[in-house]
Amino acid sequence: MRPVVALALLIALSACGPATHGAAVPTRNKDGFPLPARPVASIISDGWSTEGARDKLDEARAVMDKAGVAPGMTVADIGAGEGYYTVRLAKRVGAEGRVLAEDIIPDVRDALAERVAREALDNVSVRLGDPANPRLPPGSFDRVLMVHMYHEIQQPYEFLWNVRPALKSEGTLVVVDADRPTNRHGTPPVLLDCELRAVGFQRVSQQAMPSAGGYIAVFKAIGPRPLPQAIRPCDAAGGTS
């Protein structure tokens, strides 16, 4: 066989073989978690509308009702911002309940702490969060709320992995967001499902929430928490890499 023909045949056979050698390897951070394979929105504001306008739409009550927030519960408000949900959660859970409000911007956290003190919300604690780990006490929360902030989480897989242990056995993670691409400050539900499923969450309900500017999705942690290296990232369309 001529050398040129043999080389052409070898190339053709290689192209027909298994694609294992060319498979994309997920890019991971220093802790072994995959990086998101879609845009992460920048934090442009700690509030997307006035509280009065949101109350006219009955936003907070509707979200708390659909999330099953009840008196006596312990709730985490992640990405609390100016505290729209924080102060209303405090009233809903009552004196026997607790609210932990977190934000990752020091000035925003400080302003919220001042508001909590000013309004004498004795059942609320305010703390500075970490972009990849909210450092929530384990087994403590009936509900963890993330309202219009999921698309801004820089390390979603690591963040969700660290949220899981904070939930009580029957606790749920509640996400409110807009149904649009992450670079337009929303999260398509299929993408949200994929990223949470990758970390061991299962969606138990999803409903449209026009008053909150999108939808509400409720998740429970199912089965063992996967090892960081075993987490398979999702693409921007919600498919697994």
Secondary structure, DSSP 4 states (H G I P E B T S, - for coil): --HHHHHHHHHHHHHHS-SSTTPPPPPB-TTSPBPPBS-------S-SS-HHHHHHTTHHHHHHHHHT--TT-EEEEET-TT-HHHHHHHHHH-TT-EEEEEES-HHHHHHHHHHHHHTT-TTEEEEE--SS---PPTT-EEEEEEES-GGG-SSHHHHHHHHGGGEEEEEEEEEEE-SS-GGGT---HHHHHHHHHHTTEEEEEEEEEGGGTEEEEEEEE-SSPPPGGGPPPBBTTS-B-
